[in-house]
Amino acid sequence: MAYTIPNSCSKCGICLPECPTGAIQLEEGEYWIEPGLCDRCEELDEPKCIISCPLNLPVPLPQKKGRYKAESHLATSPSLFP
């Protein structure tokens, strides 16, 4: 599960040095999490960034909802599917 830092972040910076993989980034005054670097501190019950944050942020990123698009195929033999 990926995590994100919402706009309600107080930008205190406590989480930045706590991340063992360096996934928390600071750009133009905004904190964000690089999903490719974040391993969710798998060895712990809860990620270090959440434990150290006074607001209990970051939060899990909501899963994307979407549709699966499959190519339509014509039946090779119409008698197979009456």
N, C-alpha and C positions, 0 to 999 in steps of 0.2 A: 504494500500500500504506500503510495506516495504521500508526502506531506507538503503543506503550503503555509506561508506566513500571511495571515489576513491583514487587512488595512487597520484593524484594531490594535496592531502591534505598537507598543510604546517606544520602540526603537532604542531601548536601553543598551543593547549590545552584549548582554550577559551570555546569550546563546552562542555567539560567534566563536569564542575560544573553546567552548564545551564540545563542539562537534569534532569527533575523532577523524572523520574523513574529509573535513573541509568543505562539506556540501552547502553550508550556509554562506551565502555571498552577500556583499554590500555593494550596490551600484547606485550612484546618484541619490544617496540617502535612503534607499529602500532595501530592505532585507528580503532575500528570496532563497529558495532551496533548489539546488541543482539535482534533479531526480536521478541522474546517472551516477552521482557520487554517493547519494544517501543510501545507507544499508539498514536504516531504521534501528540502528544499534541492536542488532539481532541477539547479541549476547545478554541483553538486559530485558526486563519486563516492559520498560517504557523508554523511549529515546531520551538521551541526555539533554537535548534541547528543550524538551517539554518539562523535564524534571527541574531544570535550572531557571526556567522562565517564570517570573512572578504572575503572569497572566495565563499560564498553562497553554501557551501557544508553542509551536505550530499546531495546526489541526490537520486531520487526514483530508486529503484531496478527494472531493466527491468523484465517484466513478462516472465516466462518460456514458451517456445513453445514446444509442444509435441503432441503425438498422444494418443488417447484413445484406449486401447486394450480391446476389448470385446471377450468373449468366443463365438465361433461359436456353434450354436445349429442346429441340424437337425430338419427339419419340421416333425411334428408328422403325418400330413396328407398332402401328396403332392397335393391333390385336392384343398386345401385352397389357394395355391399360384400358379396359372397357369402360 
